[in-house]
Amino acid sequence: MTTRLLTKEQVRGLIRMPDVIAAVEDAFRAFSDGAVEQPPYMGLHLSQPGAEIDFKACYHAGAERVSLKASSGGFRDNPSRVGLPNGMGTVLLFDGLSGALLCAMDGSLLTGFRTGAAGAVSVRALAREDARVVAMIGTGNQARMQIRAIREVMQIDRIHAWGRSSAGLAGFKVDIETEFGLPVIPADSAQDAVAEADIVVTTTRASGVVLRAGWLRPGTHVVAIGADQKGKQELDPEIFRHARIIVDSRAQCVEKGEAQHALRAGIVADVHAEIGEVLLGRTAGRQSRDEITIFDSTGMAIQDTTTAALILQRAQDRGIGAHFDFLGQES
């Protein structure tokens, strides 16, 4: 059996957001249905200040697929020193029945797409049906990916945006208006950005609170993306007090997600449900029009597994990618 190799550009040509949204929905259902074995991820901090490599693994029993993703980040000098990005990713996809390595592919685009798709899944499941106005807190690459995904599941009339960098905010406005024709209204503060929003998405580095209790309108849906490690935080814990809290993984979010702070402060005793439980119909989502809902997204390896399997199937169907026999010769 040969292993298929897919470069970043090949993955770019194979990945489509609507399909990734469906794959991530499948991932959430499988996880909450007990069909997934997903150990805690391992992070290694390296000699370069702030640099690390994280490893996330998952076994999807229903599909007999195993994935292992290595994601590096924080290599700030890479572009000038060695001509590489400051962060990279690689996904290995294995056959669960034989243990054979089916594919090695670039994981940077995959990670961005599946994280954006998670936000869109939560919007479709939890936001008000008449939601039209989005506020973006943070204007980096993942903010763009969230808009790319959310526009697939709802009509966006306008986007209010705020970020710590005025240049970053200006670039976000140009990119979104050029790519999608959606009006982006720069805000002077995060509070101003969320004042008219039906959906608020936070995609900062989670190095401090950017969203305060009392700023949100009744019925707002919050997509919290930034916090995925102990200590990271974007939301004022008081926001959780009267909100419905839906998470991707209960085990991850109470330890590493946004919910960790509200739980530690005793503001709430537990989260309400996993998004997979809502999708499976086992738990209700939004309870009323005026309820504030929060989706706490830490990112799961099963999202990598289902998305990588989708990309591999498409590559096989189209005959894309090089092949390598680790016991023989490249072909």
C-alpha positions in Angstrom: 0.0 0.0 0.0 1.3 3.4 -0.9 0.9 6.6 1.0 -0.5 9.7 -0.7 1.3 13.0 -0.2 -0.7 16.2 -0.5 0.9 19.7 -0.5 -0.7 22.9 0.8 -1.6 24.0 -2.7 -3.2 20.6 -3.5 -5.2 20.7 -0.3 -6.2 24.3 -1.2 -7.7 22.9 -4.4 -9.5 20.1 -2.7 -11.1 21.7 0.4 -14.5 23.4 0.2 -16.1 25.1 3.2 -19.6 23.6 2.8 -18.1 20.1 2.8 -16.0 20.9 5.8 -19.0 22.2 7.7 -20.7 18.8 7.1 -17.6 16.9 8.1 -17.3 18.9 11.4 -21.0 18.2 12.1 -20.2 14.5 11.7 -17.3 14.9 14.0 -19.3 16.5 16.8 -22.0 13.8 16.5 -19.5 11.0 16.5 -17.7 12.4 19.5 -20.8 12.9 21.7 -22.1 9.5 20.5 -19.1 7.7 22.0 -17.6 6.6 18.7 -14.3 8.5 19.2 -11.2 7.8 21.2 -9.4 11.1 21.7 -6.6 11.4 24.2 -5.5 14.8 25.6 -3.2 16.6 23.2 0.5 16.9 23.9 2.3 20.2 23.7 6.0 20.7 23.6 7.6 24.0 24.4 10.8 24.5 22.5 14.0 26.6 22.9 12.8 29.5 20.8 10.8 31.9 23.1 7.1 31.3 22.6 7.6 28.4 20.2 5.8 25.1 20.6 4.6 22.0 18.7 1.3 20.4 19.6 0.2 16.9 18.8 -3.4 15.9 18.6 -4.5 12.3 17.9 -7.9 10.6 17.4 -9.5 7.3 16.5 -12.8 7.5 14.7 -14.2 4.0 15.2 -17.2 4.4 13.0 -15.0 5.2 9.9 -11.9 3.2 11.0 -9.7 6.2 10.6 -6.9 7.5 12.8 -5.4 11.0 12.6 -2.3 12.6 14.1 -1.8 16.3 13.6 1.4 18.2 14.5 1.0 21.9 14.7 3.8 24.3 15.3 3.5 28.0 16.2 5.3 30.9 17.8 8.4 30.8 15.5 8.4 34.6 15.1 11.8 34.8 13.3 11.0 32.1 10.7 10.0 34.4 7.8 13.2 36.4 8.1 15.6 33.7 9.3 14.7 30.7 7.2 11.9 31.8 4.9 9.2 29.7 6.5 5.9 30.6 8.1 5.9 31.2 11.9 3.5 28.3 12.2 2.9 25.1 10.2 0.9 21.9 10.4 0.9 18.3 9.1 -1.8 15.7 9.3 -1.1 12.0 9.1 -4.2 9.8 8.3 -4.1 6.1 9.0 -6.4 3.1 8.2 -7.8 1.9 11.5 -8.1 -1.7 10.3 -4.5 -2.2 9.1 -2.6 0.6 10.7 -1.3 1.7 7.3 -0.5 5.3 6.7 -2.9 6.4 4.0 -2.0 10.0 3.6 0.4 12.8 4.8 -1.0 16.3 4.0 -0.5 19.9 4.9 -2.6 20.7 8.0 -2.5 24.5 8.1 -5.4 25.1 5.8 -7.3 22.1 7.2 -7.0 23.5 10.7 -8.2 27.0 9.7 -11.2 25.6 7.7 -12.4 23.1 10.4 -12.1 25.8 13.1 -14.2 28.2 11.0 -16.6 25.4 10.3 -17.1 24.7 14.0 -18.3 28.3 14.5 -20.7 27.9 11.6 -22.1 24.7 13.0 -22.8 26.4 16.3 -24.5 29.4 14.5 -26.8 27.0 12.6 -27.7 25.1 15.8 -27.9 27.9 18.3 -28.3 31.4 16.9 -31.7 33.0 16.4 -33.2 32.3 12.9 -33.4 36.0 12.1 -29.8 36.7 13.1 -28.2 39.0 10.4 -25.5 41.1 12.1 -22.1 39.7 13.0 -19.5 41.3 15.3 -15.9 40.2 14.9 -13.6 40.7 17.9 -10.1 40.0 16.4 -9.3 40.5 12.7 -6.7 37.9 11.9 -6.7 34.8 9.6 -9.3 32.9 11.8 -11.6 35.9 11.8 -11.7 35.7 8.0 -12.3 32.0 8.1 -15.2 32.4 10.5 -16.9 34.8 8.1 -16.1 32.4 5.2 -17.9 29.6 7.1 -20.8 31.6 8.8 -21.9 33.1 5.5 -22.6 29.5 4.4 -25.3 29.0 7.1 -26.9 32.4 7.4 -27.5 35.7 5.6 -25.0 38.3 6.8 -26.2 41.9 6.3 -23.2 43.6 7.8 -20.2 43.0 10.0 -19.0 45.2 12.8 -15.3 44.6 13.6 -12.7 45.6 16.2 -9.1 44.5 16.7 -6.2 45.8 18.7 -4.3 46.6 15.5 -5.7 49.4 13.3 -3.7 48.2 10.4 -5.1 44.7 10.9 -8.7 46.0 11.1 -8.2 48.0 7.9 -6.8 44.9 6.1 -9.7 42.8 7.4 -12.2 45.3 6.0 -10.6 45.3 2.6 -10.3 41.5 2.4 -13.9 40.8 3.5 -15.5 43.4 1.3 -13.4 42.4 -1.7 -14.0 38.6 -1.3 -17.6 38.6 -0.2 -19.1 42.0 -0.9 -20.2 42.2 2.8 -20.0 45.6 4.4 -17.5 45.8 7.3 -17.9 48.7 9.8 -14.8 49.3 11.9 -15.5 50.0 15.5 -13.6 52.2 17.9 -14.0 49.6 20.7 -15.1 46.1 21.3 -18.1 47.4 23.1 -19.1 49.5 20.1 -18.6 46.5 17.8 -21.1 44.2 19.7 -23.7 46.8 20.4 -25.9 45.9 17.4 -24.7 42.3 16.9 -26.8 39.1 16.8 -23.7 37.0 16.7 -20.4 37.8 18.3 -17.2 35.9 17.3 -14.0 36.3 19.3 -10.8 35.2 17.6 -8.1 37.0 19.6 -4.9 35.5 21.1 -6.9 35.2 24.3 -4.4 37.1 26.3 -7.0 39.1 28.2 -10.7 39.8 28.5 -12.1 41.6 25.4 -15.9 41.0 25.9 -17.6 42.2 29.1 -20.9 41.3 30.7 -23.6 43.8 30.0 -22.4 44.6 26.4 -24.4 41.9 24.7 -28.0 42.3 23.5 -30.6 39.7 24.6 -30.6 36.8 22.2 -26.9 37.1 21.1 -25.0 34.0 20.2 -21.3 34.1 21.1 -18.7 32.0 19.3 -15.6 31.9 21.5 -12.6 30.6 19.6 -9.4 32.0 21.2 -9.2 30.1 24.5 -7.8 26.6 24.1 -5.2 26.3 26.9 -5.2 26.8 30.6 -5.1 30.5 31.4 -6.3 31.8 28.0 -9.3 34.0 28.2 -11.4 36.3 26.0 -14.8 36.6 27.9 -15.7 38.1 31.2 -16.9 35.1 33.3 -20.0 37.1 34.3 -21.3 36.6 30.7 -21.8 32.9 31.6 -24.0 33.5 34.6 -27.3 33.7 32.7 -26.2 32.1 29.4 -26.7 28.7 27.9 -23.2 27.2 27.6 -22.6 24.7 24.8 -19.1 23.3 24.2 -17.3 21.1 21.7 -15.8 18.8 24.4 -16.9 19.0 28.0 -13.6 17.5 29.2 -11.5 20.0 27.2 -13.5 23.1 27.9 -13.8 22.8 31.6 -10.0 22.6 31.7 -8.7 24.6 28.8 -11.7 26.5 27.3 -13.4 29.8 28.0 -15.7 28.0 30.5 -12.7 27.3 32.8 -12.9 30.8 34.3 -16.6 30.9 35.0 -16.4 27.4 36.6 -13.4 28.4 38.7 -15.1 31.5 39.9 -18.2 29.6 40.9 -20.4 31.6 38.6 -21.7 28.4 37.0 -21.6 24.8 38.3 -21.3 23.1 34.9 -21.7 23.6 31.1 -25.1 22.7 29.7 -24.2 20.4 26.8 -21.8 19.4 24.0 -22.7 20.6 20.5 -22.8 17.0 19.4 -25.5 16.3 22.0 -27.6 19.2 20.5 -27.0 17.9 16.9 -28.0 14.4 18.0 -31.3 15.8 19.4 -30.4 14.6 22.9 -30.3 18.1 24.4 -32.1 21.2 23.5 -30.2 24.2 22.1 -31.5 27.7 22.4 -34.4 27.9 24.9 -35.8 31.3 24.0 -35.4 34.2 21.7 -33.8 36.4 24.4 -31.4 33.8 25.7 -27.7 34.4 25.3 -25.9 31.3 24.0 -22.2 30.6 24.1 -20.3 28.1 22.0 -17.0 27.4 23.7 -14.7 26.0 21.0 -11.3 24.5 22.0 -10.8 22.4 18.8 -10.8 18.6 18.7 -8.7 16.0 16.9 -11.9 14.3 15.5 -12.5 17.5 13.5 -9.1 16.9 11.9 -9.9 13.2 11.3 -13.2 13.8 9.5 -11.9 16.7 7.5 -8.7 14.9 6.5 -10.8 11.9 5.4 -12.9 14.2 3.2 -9.8 15.7 1.6 -8.2 12.3 1.0 -11.4 10.9 -0.6 -11.6 13.9 -3.0 -7.9 13.5 -3.8 -8.4 9.8 -4.6 -11.4 10.6 -6.8 -9.5 13.2 -8.8 -6.1 11.4 -8.8 -4.3 14.2 -7.1 -1.2 13.8 -5.0 2.1 12.0 -5.2 2.5 8.4 -3.9 5.3 7.0 -1.7 5.9 3.4 -0.7 7.9 3.6 2.5 9.0 0.0 1.9 9.9 0.7 -1.7 10.4 3.5 -4.1 8.6 6.8 -4.8 6.2 6.8 -7.7 
